[in-house]
Amino acid sequence: MRAALLVIAGLALVGFVAVAFVLPSMAGSEMRDAAQALVAGAEQAKQQVGAAAEKSGKLAGAGNGIKMTSRNDPKHGEMKWIVSDNGAIRGWNEKNALEVTLTPSLQSGKTSWNCKGYPVDAMPANCGGKS
């Protein structure tokens, strides 16, 4: 009887460890993958904004006419992006509650980007996350 109780207690402890540590780590990994896909999905718009800004020499109007279609990723759900007139790109993924903002700057005729996202723990290092 005592041995059976010890076995049951051991199984309960293993179950607790799995729920407390392993499952959140798996969910975090899936969120990080989704965040990386969200940032990567903005690459084409970044190139278009950069080309327009470098050609005109200003960010005002660099995002005019740039449309991005949403993408339904089988693993991460629907990803959406919008490009503002000044070239800033906002992306989001409702399934994983992710948001990113990519903001351009123009110096010496070259476009560079600042990326910030939420939640920070899910973001790649190039978008304000921890490596």
Residue pairs with C-beta under 8 A, 6 or more apart in sequence:
28 121
28 122
30 75
30 76
30 96
31 96
31 98
31 119
31 121
31 122
32 122
32 123
32 124
32 129
33 75
33 76
34 73
34 75
34 76
34 77
34 79
34 93
34 95
34 96
34 98
34 122
35 93
35 96
35 98
35 100
35 117
35 122
35 123
35 124
35 127
35 129
36 124
37 73
37 76
37 79
38 76
38 79
38 91
38 92
38 93
38 98
38 100
38 117
39 91
39 100
39 102
39 115
39 117
39 123
39 124
39 126
39 127
41 68
41 71
41 79
41 81
41 91
42 68
42 81
42 89
42 91
42 100
42 102
44 68
45 66
45 68
45 81
45 83
45 89
46 89
46 102
46 104
46 113
48 66
49 62
49 63
49 66
49 83
49 87
49 89
49 104
49 111
50 104
50 111
52 61
52 62
52 63
52 64
52 66
52 87
53 59
53 62
53 87
53 104
53 106
53 111
54 106
54 109
54 110
54 111
56 62
57 106
57 109
58 106
59 86
59 87
59 104
59 105
59 106
60 85
60 86
61 85
61 86
62 85
62 86
62 87
62 104
63 83
63 84
63 85
63 86
63 87
63 88
63 89
64 85
66 83
67 83
68 80
68 81
68 82
68 83
68 89
70 78
70 79
70 80
70 81
71 78
71 79
72 78
72 79
73 79
76 93
76 95
76 96
77 93
77 94
77 95
77 96
78 93
78 94
78 95
79 91
79 92
79 93
80 91
80 92
80 93
81 89
81 90
81 91
82 89
82 90
83 89
84 90
86 104
87 104
87 111
88 101
88 102
88 103
88 104
89 100
89 101
89 102
90 99
90 100
90 101
90 102
91 99
91 100
91 101
91 102
92 98
92 99
92 100
96 122
97 119
98 117
98 118
98 119
98 122
99 117
99 118
100 115
100 116
100 117
100 118
100 123
100 127
101 115
101 116
101 117
102 113
102 114
102 115
102 127
103 113
103 114
103 115
103 116
104 111
104 112
104 113
104 114
105 111
105 112
105 113
105 114
106 112
115 123
115 126
115 127
115 128
116 123
116 127
116 128
117 123
117 127
117 128
117 129
120 128
120 129
120 130
121 129
121 130
122 129
123 129
125 131
